């Protein structure tokens, strides 16, 4: 096959986003080897390239979680049914989605155990034993773990029975303090998702009907994907004293009085790998933000005659050494694939920058950089590589955020009436911002007529200020993943 | 209470190792807040201080796993019973220890699913789909995950139903190559455990009766604990083609011929937190090797009169700034606890170095360092702190390894006959090295009469060279955790 043939084959192989976004998504995930289906319904395998993205997310989010004073711990996978049942709303929300362990070894268990759908019940049981005095507060614990919510439909990364996440669980002496924590972690999520994943989000409380089972209120960050559907990117829950009261988590305050603690929980999951794919990808495949890209740049050495090979590979080795520790570099010097094949492969895999090194580049002592997005070319002299490439990657990161922000803003429509919301969703997608006074009937009507749900009421109402009648706030509605 | 009272209370509270090692272990784990029991039989909660040790282990081992060319991935938690049954020895070994999921949501499942006891079955199923050509080999994948083996007895970190580990799973074109991998990872484990955990180990193959269910042969690293019992610290399995044949994992070789792959798997678990405790701890509590200690040094500021407090805390802040990023430092400036109480607390918690800062230290512009082990004191001038403290921590790390090595060697006895093995274990513990020709009857007799099992046949026979009759090798026997 010639390079042109290969290219054609790749382009033909991948469905266009505009033809069938969902199919494009599945093809990209499979072809880029991010993930695969498993023999268990609803469960996925995260392959090394997809897992490396998650590892970078973990590292960057974990740093923020620790910088805000939290420590990691690990709680058991299996939760006795009786613990799960203590909080009425909680069990109602989660029990229908649980996988149940009924046998241990050869014995039937006296009480069945849920594979954790979330860990509030287990954490609260332990907190009731650990917390005694105001001196023990606040308790600021996070856990990185797998959880399971039984699903009939599998969408790789987006909707799987088992997924990976972090879940924070904190306990405080006052509601003022716990609410501060809820908002602090919401902002940690916003900053993480915007800065590292280049995904702009709206952040704010949800409605009563959309809150977490057992919470006083749920706050979320919400993003829009390239097909116009919203993706919940992270949630931070004000648990009030709901769990503290049923699990009897109390502390002695400074006056010696026994009080219930105030709690929060917050989580962000592997679905954000899906969020990255659907925010940035295009018809050529993935486009990974440099900060979480497993390979930030790929070097493709090019030679035609055998006489050229040695010089090209020697220069390639020099480039590799020069960038060691500065850029996550992947060198693909495999013989059996042509440069054209490799170009397509790494565009599909979303590597932010390609560095081409051919005999002419060697002669000029430079490499040709090609940006994944737009394919802009820029020769970089060898001496400037260690300085220029990191800067270029940062420019790409910023440009990806800007581009996603423009898309988000272009896909946010402000309206004044419920009728306008309905008219909008009859033809379009994206976020619709509507002045909302908290009327659950309005929310229910929109959901019934359009399938759109209330995503959040942005804390930052700046973009909507001119549209809010007498001090009311605008709420965002969208069809969502 | 006076400091002397507090000290007495601490010492009285903690059982001496020589009185009851097992009780000492449980008390240390609970009092130092490393872990706790959970409401699920056999399952533990790893508390922040214990989990921080594991996080340092993960970071240091993960670096070595990646440096040897492996990538991380994630496979599903639940394994269909039919997959587990494919390899006959494997299912026989693990099925009796499985927790079984029989219901998903409100439905009974058609086939029950095992909570993974280990992931060979799932991994092999996926490899049979991913591997086609010699160009796809080797596959070098690792996973950090939770696994479950149903246990009736709980020993925190050492024996719990659920534990955390990493499991490597690799596939190769030849047995020579896969065996090379088995030995490479065994040496990675040896290096990790000796260098980072300061635990000396013997490394070598096990016997037929002690190998992993489904393996061709198992290699292990084995350590001795302070009570003389052995602890298996990591295993590396030569799986041969056992799984490749039943899961039909084949590749087309360079000649176009279809062949089965050769596989390995290898794992190291949270039980090594227990290994650290039982190798280094003493009657005062934990002794953590600096490289994995959550706090490498603790600063205890000391003042008697209020007039002294400001100057002491100001100097403490300077010390904290000077050591930022060089040492994992914990400053305990809490008012409500006395210095004496803190000394005992951080000795219990095994912090390698205590830095005392009192008015006299401030006046002299130095801090008083006290080693956890032996309590040797050394004043360190403020200007030299950034250089001296890291060096001191490294000296402590080396001294801990040396001390553990001397203990190990003093607890390794070379004998010539089975009768001597029996006589030894009638009175003592530790490793017994016996020339062994592979006779399973000898092994079985020793196990029956003494409870000691064959731990490994050290690859490095240097220490035993003079004791091996005509080219035979010595095998190590011990009672083990």
Interface residues (C-beta under 8 A of the other chain):
Chain A: X36 X38 X39 X40 X43 X44 X45 X46 X47 X48 X51 X52 X54 X55 X71 X72 X73 X74 X75 X76 X77 X78 X79 X80 X83 X96 X97 X98 X99 X100 X101 X102 X103 X104 X105 X106 X112 X113 X115 X122 X125 X126 X129 X130 X135 X141 X145 X146 X148 X150 X161 X162 X164 X336
Chain B: X36 X38 X39 X40 X43 X44 X45 X46 X47 X48 X51 X52 X54 X55 X71 X72 X73 X74 X75 X76 X77 X78 X79 X80 X83 X96 X97 X98 X99 X100 X101 X102 X103 X104 X105 X106 X112 X113 X115 X122 X125 X126 X129 X130 X135 X141 X145 X146 X148 X150 X161 X162 X164 X336
